[in-house]
């Protein structure tokens, strides 16, 4: 069996549900991600510009080929309202084969059977 191209889980957080949906739809539309889960109601506590801040945010869990990380990160920076958006990637060591193949297939250029 041939090895599949690596996939990863990219994460970012945003301040509004509207921005979560907009970024998710753009990533899918640009074929930079196969699926984005939006997790609501995160409570984030962090230090920013010398102050301790607390916000409610939405977490985006972005499934994509690992090779697309830089393009995904660039798109997030382009669309994100934060001065310094969180953009992290976690490599997926194991995934069910059919799901792994689907992640790869959905970012590839479509053929007539996928449209």
C-alpha positions as a Markdown table, in Angstrom:
| # | Residue | x | y | z |
|---|---|---|---|---|
| 1 | Unk | 0.0 | 0.0 | 0.0 |
| 2 | Unk | 1.3 | 3.4 | -0.9 |
| 3 | Unk | 1.6 | 6.1 | 1.8 |
| 4 | Unk | -0.9 | 8.9 | 1.6 |
| 5 | Unk | 0.1 | 12.5 | 1.6 |
| 6 | Unk | 0.1 | 13.8 | 5.2 |
| 7 | Unk | -2.9 | 15.7 | 6.5 |
| 8 | Unk | -3.1 | 18.1 | 9.4 |
| 9 | Unk | -5.5 | 19.9 | 11.7 |
| 10 | Unk | -5.1 | 23.7 | 11.5 |
| 11 | Unk | -6.6 | 25.7 | 14.3 |
| 12 | Unk | -7.5 | 29.4 | 14.7 |
| 13 | Unk | -9.8 | 31.3 | 16.9 |
| 14 | Unk | -12.0 | 34.3 | 16.0 |
| 15 | Unk | -14.2 | 36.7 | 17.9 |
| 16 | Unk | -17.5 | 36.3 | 16.1 |
| 17 | Unk | -19.6 | 33.6 | 14.6 |
| 18 | Unk | -19.9 | 35.6 | 11.4 |
| 19 | Unk | -16.2 | 35.7 | 11.0 |
| 20 | Unk | -15.9 | 32.0 | 11.8 |
| 21 | Unk | -18.4 | 31.2 | 9.0 |
| 22 | Unk | -16.8 | 33.6 | 6.5 |
| 23 | Unk | -13.3 | 32.2 | 7.0 |
| 24 | Unk | -14.6 | 28.6 | 6.9 |
| 25 | Unk | -16.5 | 29.2 | 3.6 |
| 26 | Unk | -13.6 | 30.9 | 2.0 |
| 27 | Unk | -11.2 | 28.1 | 2.9 |
| 28 | Unk | -13.6 | 25.5 | 1.5 |
| 29 | Unk | -14.4 | 27.6 | -1.6 |
| 30 | Unk | -10.7 | 28.1 | -2.4 |
| 31 | Unk | -10.1 | 24.4 | -1.9 |
| 32 | Unk | -7.6 | 25.0 | 0.9 |
| 33 | Unk | -9.6 | 22.9 | 3.3 |
| 34 | Unk | -11.9 | 19.9 | 3.1 |
| 35 | Unk | -13.9 | 20.5 | 6.3 |
| 36 | Unk | -14.0 | 23.2 | 9.0 |
| 37 | Unk | -15.7 | 22.6 | 12.4 |
| 38 | Unk | -16.7 | 25.7 | 14.3 |
| 39 | Unk | -16.7 | 25.2 | 18.0 |
| 40 | Unk | -18.6 | 28.0 | 19.8 |
| 41 | Unk | -18.2 | 29.6 | 23.3 |
| 42 | Unk | -14.6 | 29.3 | 24.0 |
| 43 | Unk | -13.3 | 31.4 | 26.9 |
| 44 | Unk | -9.9 | 32.7 | 26.2 |
| 45 | Unk | -7.6 | 34.3 | 28.7 |
| 46 | Unk | -4.3 | 35.7 | 27.4 |
| 47 | Unk | -1.8 | 38.5 | 27.8 |
| 48 | Unk | -1.8 | 41.1 | 25.0 |
| 49 | Unk | 0.1 | 44.4 | 25.0 |
| 50 | Unk | 0.9 | 44.2 | 28.7 |
| 51 | Unk | -2.7 | 43.5 | 29.8 |
| 52 | Unk | -4.5 | 40.3 | 30.8 |
| 53 | Unk | -7.5 | 40.0 | 28.5 |
| 54 | Unk | -10.5 | 37.7 | 28.5 |
| 55 | Unk | -12.8 | 37.1 | 25.5 |
| 56 | Unk | -15.4 | 34.7 | 24.2 |
| 57 | Unk | -14.2 | 33.2 | 20.9 |
| 58 | Unk | -15.0 | 30.5 | 18.3 |
| 59 | Unk | -12.5 | 27.8 | 17.4 |
| 60 | Unk | -12.0 | 26.7 | 13.9 |
| 61 | Unk | -10.8 | 23.1 | 13.4 |
| 62 | Unk | -9.6 | 23.0 | 9.8 |
| 63 | Unk | -8.8 | 19.7 | 8.0 |
| 64 | Unk | -6.4 | 20.0 | 5.2 |
| 65 | Unk | -3.3 | 18.4 | 3.5 |
| 66 | Unk | -0.2 | 19.4 | 5.5 |
| 67 | Unk | 1.4 | 20.8 | 2.4 |
| 68 | Unk | -1.3 | 23.5 | 2.2 |
| 69 | Unk | -0.4 | 25.0 | 5.6 |
| 70 | Unk | 1.3 | 28.2 | 4.3 |
| 71 | Unk | -1.6 | 28.9 | 1.9 |
| 72 | Unk | -4.2 | 28.3 | 4.6 |
| 73 | Unk | -2.3 | 30.5 | 7.0 |
| 74 | Unk | -2.0 | 33.3 | 4.4 |
| 75 | Unk | -5.8 | 33.1 | 3.7 |
| 76 | Unk | -6.6 | 33.2 | 7.4 |
| 77 | Unk | -4.3 | 36.3 | 7.9 |
| 78 | Unk | -6.0 | 37.9 | 4.9 |
| 79 | Unk | -9.5 | 37.4 | 6.2 |
| 80 | Unk | -9.0 | 37.6 | 10.0 |
| 81 | Unk | -9.7 | 40.7 | 12.0 |
| 82 | Unk | -7.1 | 40.1 | 14.7 |
| 83 | Unk | -3.7 | 41.8 | 14.6 |
| 84 | Unk | -2.0 | 38.5 | 15.4 |
| 85 | Unk | -4.3 | 35.6 | 14.7 |
| 86 | Unk | -3.6 | 32.2 | 16.2 |
| 87 | Unk | -2.7 | 29.8 | 13.4 |
| 88 | Unk | -1.3 | 26.4 | 14.5 |
| 89 | Unk | -1.1 | 23.1 | 12.8 |
| 90 | Unk | -1.2 | 19.6 | 14.4 |
| 91 | Unk | 0.0 | 16.8 | 12.2 |
| 92 | Unk | -2.5 | 13.9 | 12.0 |
| 93 | Unk | -0.5 | 10.7 | 12.6 |
| 94 | Unk | -3.4 | 8.3 | 12.0 |
| 95 | Unk | -6.7 | 8.7 | 10.3 |
| 96 | Unk | -9.2 | 6.3 | 9.0 |
| 97 | Unk | -8.1 | 5.6 | 5.4 |
| 98 | Unk | -11.3 | 6.6 | 3.6 |
| 99 | Unk | -11.5 | 9.9 | 5.6 |
| 100 | Unk | -7.8 | 10.6 | 4.9 |
| 101 | Unk | -8.4 | 10.1 | 1.2 |
| 102 | Unk | -11.5 | 12.3 | 1.3 |
| 103 | Unk | -9.5 | 15.2 | 2.9 |
| 104 | Unk | -7.0 | 14.9 | 0.0 |
| 105 | Unk | -9.6 | 14.5 | -2.7 |
| 106 | Unk | -11.7 | 17.5 | -1.8 |
| 107 | Unk | -8.9 | 20.0 | -2.2 |
| 108 | Unk | -7.8 | 18.6 | -5.5 |
| 109 | Unk | -9.0 | 20.1 | -8.7 |
| 110 | Unk | -12.5 | 18.7 | -9.4 |
| 111 | Unk | -13.3 | 16.4 | -12.2 |
| 112 | Unk | -16.8 | 16.2 | -13.7 |
| 113 | Unk | -18.0 | 13.6 | -11.2 |
| 114 | Unk | -17.3 | 15.8 | -8.1 |
| 115 | Unk | -19.1 | 19.0 | -9.1 |
